Amino acid sequence: MAPKSLMPPFDQIQTPRLHLRRLTLADAEPLATYRALPEVMRLQLWDHYDLETARTLISAVNLVEPFTPASAYQFAVELCATAQLIGDLYFKTDDAGTQAEIGWTFSPDFQGRGLATEAAHALIDHAFRNLGYHRIYAITDPRHTQSMRLMIRLGMRQEAHFRQNLWFKSAWADDVHFAVLAQDWS
Ligand SMILES: CC(C)(COP(=O)(O)OP(=O)(O)OC[C@H]1O[C@@H](n2cnc3c(N)ncnc32)[C@H](O)[C@@H]1OP(=O)(O)O)[C@@H](O)C(=O)NCCC(=O)NCCS
């Protein structure tokens, strides 16, 4: 496998129903619309999301090449059938470029169809098979049963449950950590 520094720049990942691609400023409006919904923000770190927030995020991630060590990236998830932005995936690579945290935010209009699973599976598969990542993990509040079910569907195993680990929206919250290793990925 070539070192990451010699890999061509990220273009896109194609799945049966989805394109995973870079965010562009044209995505700011749909991104801000679903990220501002109360049910989407409920267990996310933000409690306000507007067009300016979306534009700032998109401009910042476009300064970074995906999968660069010690960087975080946000991928657009587009539905092929309609070319709509339906969600986004967070992917934060550690300093050594071998481990990453993955996260997900999907529009409620497109939940419950396996689309988040399809997108996250494709990104993890790319990271393990083409980029040589060793371990990919995800963190959620255990009240977020949809997110935990997604982690399990992806073949992740729960490794930790930290009690009252985060001061979150005016109260202490637990978090649970799930992970999958390259050697266990099939
Ligand atoms: C976390 C989140 C991405 C999960 O979305 P989701 O729609 O439940 O996940 P998927 O797209 O993989 O869909 C899975 C569901 O669709 C069903 N489904 C239907 N068709 C399917 C298919 N072809 N393949 C797999 N699942 C399918 C599954 O049974 C599952 O439903 P269940 O959990 O009731 O059993 C979503 O809840 C979200 O974006 N929440 C708001 C943002 C957020 O809080 N992010 C996480 C922070 S930690």
The ligand as an SDF file (V2000), in Angstrom:
LIG
                    3D

 48 50  0  0  0  0  0  0  0  0999 V2000
  -27.6790    8.2520   14.0250 C   0  0  0  0  0  0  0  0  0  0  0  0
  -28.4550    8.2610   12.7030 C   0  0  0  0  0  0  0  0  0  0  0  0
  -27.5360    8.5950   11.5500 C   0  0  0  0  0  0  0  0  0  0  0  0
  -29.0340    6.8550   12.5090 C   0  0  0  0  0  0  0  0  0  0  0  0
  -29.9010    6.8770   11.3760 O   0  0  0  0  0  0  0  0  0  0  0  0
  -30.7650    5.6060   10.9580 P   0  0  0  0  0  0  0  0  0  0  0  0
  -31.6860    6.0390    9.9000 O   0  0  0  0  0  0  0  0  0  0  0  0
  -31.3300    4.9540   12.1860 O   0  0  0  0  0  0  0  0  0  0  0  0
  -29.6820    4.6040   10.3800 O   0  0  0  0  0  0  0  0  0  0  0  0
  -29.7160    3.8670    8.9600 P   0  0  0  0  0  0  0  0  0  0  0  0
  -29.8140    4.8410    7.8640 O   0  0  0  0  0  0  0  0  0  0  0  0
  -28.5910    2.9350    8.9460 O   0  0  0  0  0  0  0  0  0  0  0  0
  -31.1010    3.0880    8.9970 O   0  0  0  0  0  0  0  0  0  0  0  0
  -31.2580    1.9880    9.8600 C   0  0  0  0  0  0  0  0  0  0  0  0
  -32.7100    1.7240   10.1090 C   0  0  0  0  0  0  0  0  0  0  0  0
  -33.3600    1.5550    8.8610 O   0  0  0  0  0  0  0  0  0  0  0  0
  -33.8570    0.2030    8.7680 C   0  0  0  0  0  0  0  0  0  0  0  0
  -33.5770   -0.2100    7.3850 N   0  0  0  0  0  0  0  0  0  0  0  0
  -34.4710   -0.1540    6.3830 C   0  0  0  0  0  0  0  0  0  0  0  0
  -33.9020   -0.5510    5.2370 N   0  0  0  0  0  0  0  0  0  0  0  0
  -32.6290   -0.9070    5.5230 C   0  0  0  0  0  0  0  0  0  0  0  0
  -31.5420   -1.3910    4.7500 C   0  0  0  0  0  0  0  0  0  0  0  0
  -31.6560   -1.5930    3.4340 N   0  0  0  0  0  0  0  0  0  0  0  0
  -30.3600   -1.6100    5.3590 N   0  0  0  0  0  0  0  0  0  0  0  0
  -30.2150   -1.4140    6.6810 C   0  0  0  0  0  0  0  0  0  0  0  0
  -31.2080   -0.9280    7.4720 N   0  0  0  0  0  0  0  0  0  0  0  0
  -32.4130   -0.6820    6.8880 C   0  0  0  0  0  0  0  0  0  0  0  0
  -33.1250   -0.5750    9.8310 C   0  0  0  0  0  0  0  0  0  0  0  0
  -33.9100   -1.6640   10.2950 O   0  0  0  0  0  0  0  0  0  0  0  0
  -32.9110    0.4580   10.8950 C   0  0  0  0  0  0  0  0  0  0  0  0
  -34.0410    0.6610   11.6720 O   0  0  0  0  0  0  0  0  0  0  0  0
  -34.0330    0.2650   13.2440 P   0  0  0  0  0  0  0  0  0  0  0  0
  -32.8630    0.9990   13.8750 O   0  0  0  0  0  0  0  0  0  0  0  0
  -35.3590    0.7530   13.7030 O   0  0  0  0  0  0  0  0  0  0  0  0
  -33.8410   -1.1960   13.2890 O   0  0  0  0  0  0  0  0  0  0  0  0
  -29.6310    9.2660   12.7790 C   0  0  0  0  0  0  0  0  0  0  0  0
  -30.4380    8.9330   13.8660 O   0  0  0  0  0  0  0  0  0  0  0  0
  -29.2250   10.7360   12.9170 C   0  0  0  0  0  0  0  0  0  0  0  0
  -28.6760   11.3380   12.0080 O   0  0  0  0  0  0  0  0  0  0  0  0
  -29.5500   11.3420   14.0760 N   0  0  0  0  0  0  0  0  0  0  0  0
  -29.3530   12.7770   14.2890 C   0  0  0  0  0  0  0  0  0  0  0  0
  -27.9190   13.1750   14.3790 C   0  0  0  0  0  0  0  0  0  0  0  0
  -27.1930   12.4800   15.4980 C   0  0  0  0  0  0  0  0  0  0  0  0
  -27.6370   12.5090   16.6340 O   0  0  0  0  0  0  0  0  0  0  0  0
  -26.0650   11.8580   15.1570 N   0  0  0  0  0  0  0  0  0  0  0  0
  -25.3180   10.9980   16.0480 C   0  0  0  0  0  0  0  0  0  0  0  0
  -24.5420   11.6800   17.0610 C   0  0  0  0  0  0  0  0  0  0  0  0
  -23.6960   10.4680   18.0570 S   0  0  0  0  0  0  0  0  0  0  0  0
  1  2  1  0
  2  3  1  0
  2  4  1  0
  2 36  1  0
  4  5  1  0
  5  6  1  0
  6  7  2  0
  6  8  1  0
  6  9  1  0
  9 10  1  0
 10 11  2  0
 10 12  1  0
 10 13  1  0
 13 14  1  0
 14 15  1  0
 15 16  1  0
 15 30  1  0
 16 17  1  0
 17 18  1  0
 17 28  1  0
 18 19  1  0
 18 27  1  0
 19 20  2  0
 20 21  1  0
 21 22  1  0
 21 27  2  0
 22 23  1  0
 22 24  2  0
 24 25  1  0
 25 26  2  0
 26 27  1  0
 28 29  1  0
 28 30  1  0
 30 31  1  0
 31 32  1  0
 32 33  2  0
 32 34  1  0
 32 35  1  0
 36 37  1  0
 36 38  1  0
 38 39  2  0
 38 40  1  0
 40 41  1  0
 41 42  1  0
 42 43  1  0
 43 44  2  0
 43 45  1  0
 45 46  1  0
 46 47  1  0
 47 48  1  0
M  END
$$$$
